[in-house]
Amino acid sequence: MVHPFTDDLNLAAELVREAGDLAHKMLMAGLETRHKTSVSDVVSEADHAAERLVVERLRELRPHDGLVGEEGTDQRPGAGVQRTWFIDPVDGTYNFLQGLPYWCAAVALADAEGPILGAVYHPFADELWLGGRGHRTTCNGVPVRPLVDIPLSQLSVASYLHPATLPDSGAREPLLSAVSRAATVRMLGSGSIELASVAGGRLGAWVQHDSLDWDWLPGVALVTAAGGVTSVLEHRGHRWHIAGNRQAVEEIRAALLA
């Protein structure tokens, strides 16, 4: 008999791989795009089609679970059920449409205690990241090395700051305070790939303000299942989301508040 968690994890793996493959095929065939809030905030039919694929499968196989998707899905869980799937069908759509390799499909399953599992599929690298409660994070089935305490000064830190946010000192100043303490900074344009990279030891830490659940929760599951920690901090009108090894996260928290 398959354990329920394993069944959910296998399902999540199938969903992100299928969503990523569908988006890639649609990209190769040509896509129309539209802008949401800015030139860099774009959406395509691939985003919508990949989300429909995931939602339809979950409605069939997990009919009582809640569903929340970046492209508009919002289905509350059934009576007495606390589980909700969070879906980002194409995380890094700007990269996706511009031919940059840093985009992925991501899902998380969460309950009242937080993420149960996370799954991220990076089509360009053909990498499937899985992790959650009782399941150490893996990349293509290979367990990652446990995250250990390393000071921020010896690590890369990933983040993002939109040009329109630069005038907001409540976002700009704390972020600059945090990243200035790191060895180097990377902005890949896909939060779930960055968080998977933190879980895999490729990036040292991650900090971003006002991250949305579908951008945050898949990576939270991966980082914590790799032995790392995550934290959400309210400061100067923003919610700061932080992930990495315990020492680096504590140093970022202190820097944000400095």
C-alpha positions as CSV (number, residue, x, y, z in Angstrom):
1,M,0.0,0.0,0.0
2,V,1.3,3.4,-1.0
3,H,1.6,5.9,1.9
4,P,-0.7,8.9,1.4
5,F,2.3,11.3,1.6
6,T,4.2,9.4,-1.1
7,D,1.1,9.3,-3.2
8,D,0.8,13.1,-2.9
9,L,4.5,13.6,-3.7
10,N,4.3,11.4,-6.7
11,L,1.3,13.3,-7.9
12,A,3.0,16.6,-7.4
13,A,6.0,15.3,-9.4
14,E,3.7,14.3,-12.3
15,L,1.8,17.6,-12.3
16,V,4.9,19.9,-12.4
17,R,6.6,17.8,-15.1
18,E,3.4,17.7,-17.3
19,A,2.8,21.5,-16.7
20,G,6.4,22.3,-17.6
21,D,6.4,20.1,-20.7
22,L,3.1,21.6,-21.9
23,A,4.4,25.2,-21.5
24,H,7.6,24.4,-23.3
25,K,5.7,22.8,-26.2
26,M,3.4,25.8,-26.5
27,L,6.4,28.2,-26.4
28,M,8.0,26.3,-29.3
29,A,4.7,26.6,-31.3
30,G,4.5,30.4,-30.7
31,L,2.5,32.3,-28.1
32,E,0.6,35.5,-27.7
33,T,1.2,37.5,-24.5
34,R,-0.4,40.2,-22.5
35,H,0.9,42.5,-19.8
36,K,-0.5,42.5,-16.2
37,T,0.9,45.4,-14.2
38,S,4.0,46.3,-16.1
39,V,6.2,45.5,-19.2
40,S,8.0,42.8,-17.2
41,D,4.8,41.4,-15.6
42,V,3.5,39.2,-18.4
43,V,1.3,36.2,-18.9
44,S,0.7,33.9,-21.9
45,E,-1.7,31.2,-22.9
46,A,0.9,28.7,-21.7
47,D,0.5,30.0,-18.2
48,H,-3.3,29.5,-18.4
49,A,-3.1,26.1,-20.1
50,A,-0.6,24.7,-17.7
51,E,-2.7,25.9,-14.7
52,R,-5.8,24.3,-16.2
53,L,-4.0,21.0,-16.7
54,V,-2.9,21.0,-13.0
55,V,-6.3,22.1,-11.7
56,E,-8.3,19.6,-13.7
57,R,-6.1,16.7,-12.5
58,L,-6.4,17.8,-8.9
59,R,-10.1,18.3,-9.1
60,E,-10.3,14.7,-10.3
61,L,-7.8,13.1,-7.9
62,R,-8.1,15.4,-4.9
63,P,-11.7,16.7,-5.1
64,H,-11.9,17.9,-1.5
65,D,-8.6,19.8,-1.4
66,G,-8.4,23.6,-1.9
67,L,-6.8,25.0,-5.0
68,V,-5.1,28.4,-5.4
69,G,-3.3,29.3,-8.7
70,E,-1.4,32.3,-9.9
71,E,-3.6,32.7,-12.9
72,G,-6.9,32.9,-11.0
73,T,-7.9,29.5,-9.6
74,D,-9.4,29.9,-6.1
75,Q,-11.3,26.9,-4.8
76,R,-11.7,26.6,-1.0
77,P,-11.2,23.1,0.6
78,G,-14.2,21.0,1.4
79,A,-15.8,20.9,4.8
80,G,-13.4,19.6,7.4
81,V,-10.5,19.7,5.0
82,Q,-7.5,22.0,5.6
83,R,-5.3,21.0,2.7
84,T,-4.7,23.4,-0.2
85,W,-2.6,23.1,-3.3
86,F,-0.8,26.2,-4.5
87,I,0.0,26.3,-8.2
88,D,2.5,28.4,-10.2
89,P,2.2,27.0,-13.7
90,V,5.1,29.1,-15.2
91,D,7.2,30.8,-12.6
92,G,9.5,33.2,-14.4
93,T,7.2,34.0,-17.3
94,Y,9.3,37.0,-18.5
95,N,12.3,34.7,-18.7
96,F,10.2,32.0,-20.4
97,L,9.0,34.4,-23.1
98,Q,12.4,35.9,-23.7
99,G,14.2,32.6,-24.2
100,L,16.0,32.7,-20.9
101,P,16.4,29.3,-19.2
102,Y,15.3,30.3,-15.7
103,W,11.6,29.3,-15.5
104,C,9.8,26.4,-14.0
105,A,6.5,24.8,-13.0
106,A,5.9,24.6,-9.2
107,V,3.3,23.4,-6.8
108,A,3.0,23.1,-3.0
109,L,0.5,21.3,-0.8
110,A,-0.1,23.0,2.6
111,D,-2.3,22.7,5.6
112,A,-2.8,24.7,8.8
113,E,0.8,24.0,9.9
114,G,2.4,25.1,6.7
115,P,3.8,23.3,3.6
116,I,3.4,19.5,3.4
117,L,5.4,19.2,0.2
118,G,6.9,21.1,-2.6
119,A,7.6,20.2,-6.3
120,V,9.5,22.3,-8.8
121,Y,10.3,21.2,-12.4
122,H,12.9,23.1,-14.3
123,P,12.4,22.1,-18.0
124,F,15.6,23.6,-19.4
125,A,17.8,21.7,-17.0
126,D,15.4,18.7,-16.9
127,E,15.6,18.9,-13.1
128,L,12.8,17.8,-10.8
129,W,13.0,19.0,-7.2
130,L,10.9,17.3,-4.5
131,G,10.8,17.6,-0.7
132,G,8.5,17.8,2.3
133,R,7.7,16.5,5.7
134,G,9.7,13.3,6.3
135,H,11.2,13.4,2.7
136,R,14.6,14.9,2.3
137,T,14.8,17.2,-0.7
138,T,15.9,15.4,-3.9
139,C,16.9,16.6,-7.3
140,N,16.1,14.0,-9.9
141,G,15.8,11.4,-7.1
142,V,19.2,12.2,-5.6
143,P,19.0,13.6,-2.0
144,V,20.7,17.0,-1.5
145,R,23.4,17.5,1.1
146,P,21.9,18.8,4.4
147,L,22.3,22.6,4.8
148,V,24.7,23.6,7.5
149,D,25.4,26.9,9.2
150,I,27.6,29.1,7.1
151,P,27.9,32.9,7.6
152,L,26.2,35.2,5.1
153,S,29.5,36.8,4.2
154,Q,30.6,33.5,2.6
155,L,27.4,32.9,0.7
156,S,25.5,34.2,-2.4
157,V,22.1,35.6,-1.8
158,A,19.2,35.7,-4.3
159,S,16.5,38.3,-4.4
160,Y,14.5,40.6,-6.7
161,L,13.7,44.3,-6.6
162,H,11.5,45.7,-9.4
163,P,12.6,49.1,-10.8
164,A,9.2,50.5,-9.8
165,T,9.9,49.6,-6.2
166,L,13.2,51.5,-6.1
167,P,11.6,54.7,-4.8
168,D,10.1,52.8,-1.8
169,S,12.7,53.2,0.9
170,G,10.8,50.7,3.0
171,A,11.7,48.0,0.5
172,R,15.0,49.3,-0.9
173,E,16.9,50.1,2.3
174,P,16.3,46.9,4.2
175,L,17.1,44.8,1.1
176,L,20.3,46.7,0.5
177,S,21.2,46.3,4.1
178,A,20.8,42.5,3.8
179,V,22.4,41.8,0.5
180,S,25.4,44.1,1.2
181,R,26.5,41.5,3.9
182,A,26.6,38.6,1.4
183,A,29.5,37.5,-0.7
184,T,27.6,38.2,-3.9
185,V,24.0,38.7,-5.2
186,R,22.1,36.8,-7.9
187,M,18.7,37.6,-9.5
188,L,17.5,34.8,-11.7
189,G,13.9,35.9,-12.1
190,S,12.2,32.7,-10.8
191,G,11.7,32.5,-7.0
192,S,11.0,28.7,-7.1
193,I,14.2,28.0,-9.0
194,E,16.2,30.2,-6.6
195,L,14.7,28.5,-3.6
196,A,15.3,25.1,-5.0
197,S,18.9,26.2,-5.6
198,V,19.2,27.3,-2.0
199,A,17.9,23.8,-0.9
200,G,20.5,22.2,-3.2
201,G,23.4,24.4,-1.9
202,R,23.9,26.2,-5.2
203,L,22.7,29.5,-3.7
204,G,23.4,30.4,-0.1
205,A,20.2,32.3,0.9
206,W,17.1,34.0,-0.4
207,V,15.3,37.2,0.7
208,Q,12.4,39.0,-1.0
209,H,9.6,41.3,0.2
210,D,5.9,40.5,-0.3
211,S,6.3,37.1,-1.9
212,L,3.1,35.4,-2.9
213,D,2.1,32.0,-1.7
214,W,2.7,30.2,-5.0
215,D,6.1,31.8,-5.3
216,W,7.0,31.0,-1.7
217,L,5.5,27.7,-0.4
218,P,7.0,25.3,-2.9
219,G,10.5,26.5,-2.0
220,V,9.7,26.6,1.7
221,A,9.0,22.8,1.6
222,L,12.3,22.2,-0.3
223,V,14.5,24.3,1.9
224,T,13.2,23.0,5.2
225,A,13.4,19.4,3.9
226,A,17.0,20.1,3.1
227,G,17.7,21.0,6.7
228,G,17.4,24.8,6.2
229,V,15.0,27.2,7.8
230,T,12.6,29.9,6.5
231,S,11.2,33.0,8.2
232,V,8.6,35.7,7.4
233,L,9.2,39.2,9.0
234,E,7.0,42.2,9.0
235,H,9.0,45.4,8.7
236,R,8.5,48.9,7.3
237,G,5.3,48.1,5.6
238,H,6.5,44.9,3.9
239,R,6.5,41.1,4.6
240,W,10.0,39.9,4.2
241,H,10.5,36.2,3.2
242,I,13.9,34.6,4.0
243,A,15.3,31.2,3.4
244,G,18.6,29.5,3.9
245,N,20.7,27.9,6.6
246,R,19.9,28.9,10.1
247,Q,22.8,31.2,10.6
248,A,22.4,33.0,7.3
249,V,18.6,33.5,7.9
250,E,19.3,35.0,11.4
251,E,21.9,37.4,9.9
252,I,19.5,38.5,7.2
253,R,16.8,39.1,9.7
254,A,19.1,41.3,11.8
255,A,20.3,43.2,8.7
256,L,16.7,43.9,7.6
257,L,16.0,45.4,11.0
258,A,19.2,47.4,11.2
